[in-house]
Amino acid sequence: MVGITGSTEYMANDYVEYQKKYRKNIRESDRELIKLVDQNVPDRIGKVLLDIGCHNGNLLFHVKDLLPGFSLRGVDLFPDVIDKCRKDPDLFGIEFSAMDLLDLQCEPVDVIVISAVLSRFDDVQHRKIWQSLYNKIKPGGVIISFEWYNPFKQTLRIVEETYTHPEGLVLHFRSQSAVRALLDGIGFRQCEFHMFEIPIDLELQDPTDPLYTHTRRLENGERLQFRGALYQPWCHLVARKAR
């Protein structure tokens, strides 16, 4: 996965610093994701929740606080990030492992959450990942993915070059209909899309910085989310495996 998610130095240092603010103040998308977990898995006692691409453990920290009862696990590609999670006193009691999404080595679990990860993978890898996720979820289990899923029958592939990734990253904006067809073919029983609209206004702090999300309001009050010049059609996908 080298070149897919960025450099080790950036992910283990600069991005960790950027994410710290969401430990105290939960990210709105994480708040909505946790609500969807609660709605779809009301009986949590004894169940295992796995966060793939857990990074600094913010989401798991809030799940631990808001949805007690789960056995929590987090995996990430970068060993340095995982080492910091293991040493973080706020995350004691959570199991962390370094693992490649393209080669998941774990037992099936009850719930998988994966946020802002899958858009970095090409179509062959994307299909392989979803087949692997299907194999790593127990019968009746739920996967919740937070990604750029648009409602149009349209897939966009954008090469984004920034000061953090000057070599360029290919970002995939997949259509909900294409993802639904993929998951139906793999064997998922349920596939629901929930478009995410952030409930707060985010001002553009620096018109030259492409890393911070800002919002623009339409006449009907809807907020559109941008990162630099990039429009972000964020969406939560809930997929359930048949029993």
N, C-alpha and C positions, 0 to 999 in steps of 0.2 A: 504493500500500500504506500510505498514511498512516492511522494509527489501527489498523492491523493488528498491528504488532509493537511499538508503543509509541513514545514520543517520541524524537527524535534525541538530545536532551540526556541522557536516561536511558540509552539504549543505548550512547552514546559515552563516558559518564563513570561513573555509578554501577554499571552492569552490567559494565563493563570491570574495575572494581575488585573486584567480587564474584567474577569469573571467574579472577582472578590466582592464587588458591590451587590451581587445577587445572593450572597449568603444571608445578609440581614434583610434585604428587601427582595422578596421572591419575584422572579421574572413572571410577567403576566401569562406568558405561554405555558410556563410550568404550572402555574396555578390552575389553568384550564385543563392541562394534561392530568393533574392529580384529581381534579373533579371527575374526569372521564374514567380514571381508574376506579374511583370510589363507586361510580354508577354501575360499572361493569363487573366489579369484583367486590360485592358487599360483604362476603364472608372471607376475611383475610387471615384468620388464625391458621398458622401452619403452612401458609402458602409462600412461595418464593417469587420475589420480584427481581428481575435482572435489568439493569440499566446498561445498555451497550453504547459506548462512547461517553462514559460517565464523566470524563475529564476531572475537574476538581471536586466532584461529589455534591455539588449544590442541590441538584434535584433529589438525590437520595437523602440528603440532610432534611429537606422539607417533607419528603414522604415519611421519613422516620418520625417527624414531629406531628404531621397531620393525619397519617393513616397508620397508627400503631397496629401491630399484629403480623405484619409481613416479616419474613426473613429476607434481608436485603443484600444484594450483590451488585458489584459494579465492575465492568471491564473496559479497558481502553488500550489503544495500540501502543502508547508511549510508557515504558517502564518508569521513567522519571516522574511522570504524572501520578502513576499508581503508587509509587513510593511516598510521595507527598500526601496522598490520601490516607495511606496506612498510618502515617505519623500524625495526622490531624486529629486532635482530641474530640472535635465536634462530630467525627465520623466513627468513633469507637463502636464496635458491635456490628459494623458493616464489613462484609468480605470483599476484598479487591484483588483483581488479577489482571496481568498484562496479557492481552489476547488480540489476535487479528480477526476482524470481522469476516474476512474471506476464508478463515480457517478456524471456526468456532470449536473449541474443545471443552465442552461442558455438558452436564446432564440436563435433560429437559426440565423446564421450569413452568410455573403457572402463569406468569405475566412477564412480558418483555416490553420495555420502553426504549425508544431510540429516537433521539432528537437532532435534527439538522446534521445528518451524516450521509444519508443515501443519495443526496443530489450530487455528490462528488464522483459517483461511480458510473461507468458506461453501461450500456444495456445488457451485455453479456454478464458482467459482474453483478448488476442489479438483480437479474433473474436468479443467478446462483445464490445471492445473499438471501432472497426471499424463500428459496427452497430450503436453505439451511435454517432460516428462522422457523419455518414450518416444522422441521425435524426437531428443533430445540424447544418447542412449546408442547405442553402436555395436551391430551385430548380435552376439549372444552376451554382451553387456555386462550388468553387475549394478548394481542400485540397492539401497542399504540405507537404510531410513528408521527412525528411532527416534521413536515417537509414542505417544499414548494410543489403543491399539487394544484393545478389550475383546472377550472371547470370547462374549458374549451377542448375540443378534439384537436389538440395541438401540443407538440413537444418542442421546446426551445432548448438549444445548447449554446451557452455563452461562454466565451473565454474571458475571464476577468484577470487583469493585471493590476496589482496594487503594490505599494511599498513593502507590504508584508509577504507578498507572493509575486515578485517581479517576473518569475518564470511563467506565470499564468496558470490559472485553474479553470478547467472545463466544468461548468455548472449545468446541471440538467433540470429543466423545469418540465415535469411530466404531467400528462393529462390524467385526470381522475378516471376517465373511461379506460385508458390503456392500462393503468395500474389495477383497476377492478378486474379487467379481463385476465391479467397476469395472475392475480390472486385466486380468481375463480378456477383457473386452469390448474393451479397447484393443489387446490383442495380446500381452501378456506370457506367456511360456511357463511360468515358475515363479513361485509365490507362496507363501512360507513365513513363518509367524509364530512368533517365539520370545519367549514371555513373559519379562520381565526381573525377577528378584528380586535386589535389592541384597544382597551377601553380608556386610554389616556392619550393626551396630545404630547408628542415628543418634538421639541424644537430642534431645528438645524443649528448645531453649535458651531461647526466649522464647515463652510461651504466647499472646502477643498479636501476634507477627510472622508474617505469612502467606507469607514469601518463602523460608524455609529448610525443606528436606525433613527430616522425622523419620519414624521407623518405629515400628510397633506389631506385636508378635508374637502370632500365634494359638497355640492350644494345640498344634497340630501342628508348630510351629516356623516356619511361613511368616511372612515379614516383609511387612507392608503398608506402602506408602509414602504419606505424606501431606505436603501443603504447606498449612499452616494447617488448615482444615477440609476441604480438597480431597483426596479419594482419587485417586491417580495410577496407572492401569493401564498402566504403561510396557511397551513391546513393541518388539522389532526385527522389521522386515519385510524379507525378502530377495526381490527380484523380478528375474527374468532375462528378457532379450529373446531371442526366437528367433533363431537364426543365419540 
